[in-house]
Amino acid sequence: MTAFCQASTRRTLSPWGTEVKKRLIDRTLKQDDLIDTLRGQGYSINRSTLSNLLRGIGASNRQGEIEAISQFLGIPYVRREEQPGT
């Protein structure tokens, strides 16, 4: 049985989301700057979608955006078909 507490309701960042946040801070960029960059590349994304991606929610349907973010921030990205063992 799980007891309710405020910490149990917090959504946490995925490891990739944490890395995105760190690199944005290193470059003195905000999430809105990242969204503007993605929109300039033709992606339809908003704040809530980016927030969900940083937490790993809906990531399987947004691989294009994840790849674009990773490329923009210099985060290594391996496409599904390139992953060893698949």
C-alpha positions as CSV (number, residue, x, y, z in Angstrom):
1,M,0.0,0.0,0.0
2,T,1.3,3.5,-0.9
3,A,0.5,6.4,1.3
4,F,-0.3,9.8,-0.2
5,C,2.3,12.5,0.3
6,Q,3.2,15.5,-1.7
7,A,6.4,13.8,-3.0
8,S,4.3,10.9,-4.4
9,T,2.5,13.3,-6.8
10,R,5.6,14.9,-8.3
11,R,6.6,13.9,-11.8
12,T,10.3,13.4,-12.2
13,L,12.6,14.1,-15.2
14,S,13.9,11.2,-17.2
15,P,17.7,10.9,-17.4
16,W,17.5,12.4,-21.0
17,G,15.3,15.2,-19.6
18,T,17.8,16.0,-16.9
19,E,20.5,16.2,-19.5
20,V,18.4,18.5,-21.7
21,K,17.8,20.8,-18.7
22,K,21.6,20.9,-17.8
23,R,22.6,21.7,-21.4
24,L,20.0,24.5,-21.6
25,I,21.4,26.0,-18.4
26,D,25.0,25.7,-19.7
27,R,24.0,27.6,-22.8
28,T,21.9,30.1,-20.9
29,L,18.8,29.1,-22.9
30,K,15.3,28.7,-21.7
31,Q,12.8,26.0,-22.7
32,D,10.9,28.7,-24.7
33,D,14.1,29.2,-26.8
34,L,14.2,25.5,-27.4
35,I,10.5,25.4,-28.4
36,D,11.1,28.4,-30.8
37,T,14.1,26.5,-32.4
38,L,12.0,23.4,-32.9
39,R,9.1,25.3,-34.4
40,G,11.6,27.0,-36.8
41,Q,12.5,23.4,-37.9
42,G,8.8,22.7,-38.6
43,Y,7.9,20.8,-35.5
44,S,4.5,21.4,-33.8
45,I,5.4,21.5,-30.1
46,N,4.3,23.6,-27.1
47,R,5.3,23.9,-23.5
48,S,3.2,21.0,-22.1
49,T,4.5,18.7,-24.9
50,L,8.1,19.6,-24.1
51,S,7.5,19.1,-20.4
52,N,6.0,15.7,-21.0
53,L,9.0,14.7,-23.2
54,L,11.4,15.7,-20.5
55,R,9.6,13.3,-18.2
56,G,9.5,10.5,-20.8
57,I,5.8,10.8,-21.4
58,G,4.8,10.3,-25.1
59,A,8.4,10.0,-26.1
60,S,7.7,7.0,-28.4
61,N,5.5,9.2,-30.6
62,R,7.9,12.2,-30.7
63,Q,11.2,10.7,-31.8
64,G,11.7,13.4,-34.4
65,E,11.5,16.1,-31.8
66,I,13.8,14.2,-29.4
67,E,16.3,13.7,-32.2
68,A,16.2,17.4,-33.1
69,I,16.6,18.5,-29.4
70,S,19.5,16.1,-28.9
71,Q,21.2,17.3,-32.1
72,F,20.7,21.0,-31.1
73,L,22.1,20.4,-27.6
74,G,24.9,18.0,-28.6
75,I,23.4,15.0,-26.8
76,P,24.2,11.6,-28.4
77,Y,21.2,10.1,-30.0
78,V,21.0,6.5,-31.4
79,R,18.0,5.8,-33.7
80,R,16.0,2.7,-32.9
81,E,17.1,0.8,-35.9
82,E,20.8,1.5,-35.0
83,Q,20.5,0.2,-31.5
84,P,22.6,-3.0,-30.9
85,G,20.6,-6.1,-30.3
86,T,17.4,-5.0,-32.0
